[in-house]
């Protein structure tokens, strides 16, 4: 069934949600407060890099199912569903700041047609569905929580082929209507109350962050006892209760979600009177992991970072995105710079950075360097010519924080190679 959907906020979540709903056959109007952003989006120019999204946006503008307008009220005045996809930045006390969400709800309150459903997709603290209900103050409009589980870099397929769709509502008919929007996808539909839906979002991200910190802690043990974390993960991962996913060791987790959502989850727990010590430990391990990567570079260059030249591959918080928010790569490089190292970085999606010298060629940044550190798992780094890298570097040291390169090939080529947990 074809529905009329308004999307409020054209950030990464709103844009993906809007474009994908149009792709599923719905009529979508996306709204933003920024006129320039809307003008560019209407021409198919995207503010973010997300594989597959450009093609869908272009095709759906062409089909007429996807439009962009300035202002939430303009989008919502004729809709059956209004998706709130505005940012919920971290407030000073660690809790999510709901200012944008409340402003968006207030703006559409007077124009929403009767029986519209307002859907909260932003990541918000437990109880926010009720906050939106209060701001709207419309007894003929239902509010539903429908959290997103989109990963940057694979957001389009995460949306179109979801593991599950979570719908939280006290109104069964509104929940059924939201569930119908996803009928063309194959995900499990979980209908629950709003507080549970909101908790599912935080619990999912907190658990994934826990898995990564766990494997990073195991990697530290592996280094100490002479084990290989890759084999350990292989060995535990075949246990179906554990699985292989999200157990790749690295420089720690970052991005726009895990850091913010783990802090928000700790704050939610604290406010509710529970001390979430487990999650506190997960964050501590993550902070330590960055230090551990810096210490590896320090060892590689002979113990003194002051004046050492370091080539860095990767700046984004993970591969297949141009997002630098809370990037572990940036954190590690900043620490190297603070300790007096001279860092030259390369990233396929980043051409400049206010605090970091960024080059345009992965080999050029290696020229004369005392060590190469691999910080983001871009696939192209795997295929670069190690002999050429060795010719360019001043000293043949590699610190591979993603266990990305072929360790045996690097050792054969004459490098001193340090990975993580092996
Ligand atoms: C994450 C979740 O995976 C999504 O399900 C969720 O919807 C999203 O947050 C959100 O809340 O909006 P994302 O931040 O795009 O998605 O990135 P992830 O792929 O989860 O990676 C997060 C961080 O963990 C990255 O720094 C990544 O490099 C790191 N990571 C991930 C590892 O170090 N090891 C792994 O095995 C997996």
Boltz pocket constraint, residues with backbone or C-beta under 6 A from the ligand:
constraints:
  - pocket:
      binder: B
      contacts: [[A, 123], [A, 148], [A, 149], [A, 150], [A, 151], [A, 152], [A, 153], [A, 205], [A, 208], [A, 212], [A, 245], [A, 246], [A, 247], [A, 248], [A, 249], [A, 250], [A, 251], [A, 252], [A, 253], [A, 254], [A, 255], [A, 256], [A, 257], [A, 258], [A, 261], [A, 317], [A, 318], [A, 319], [A, 328]]
      max_distance: 6.0
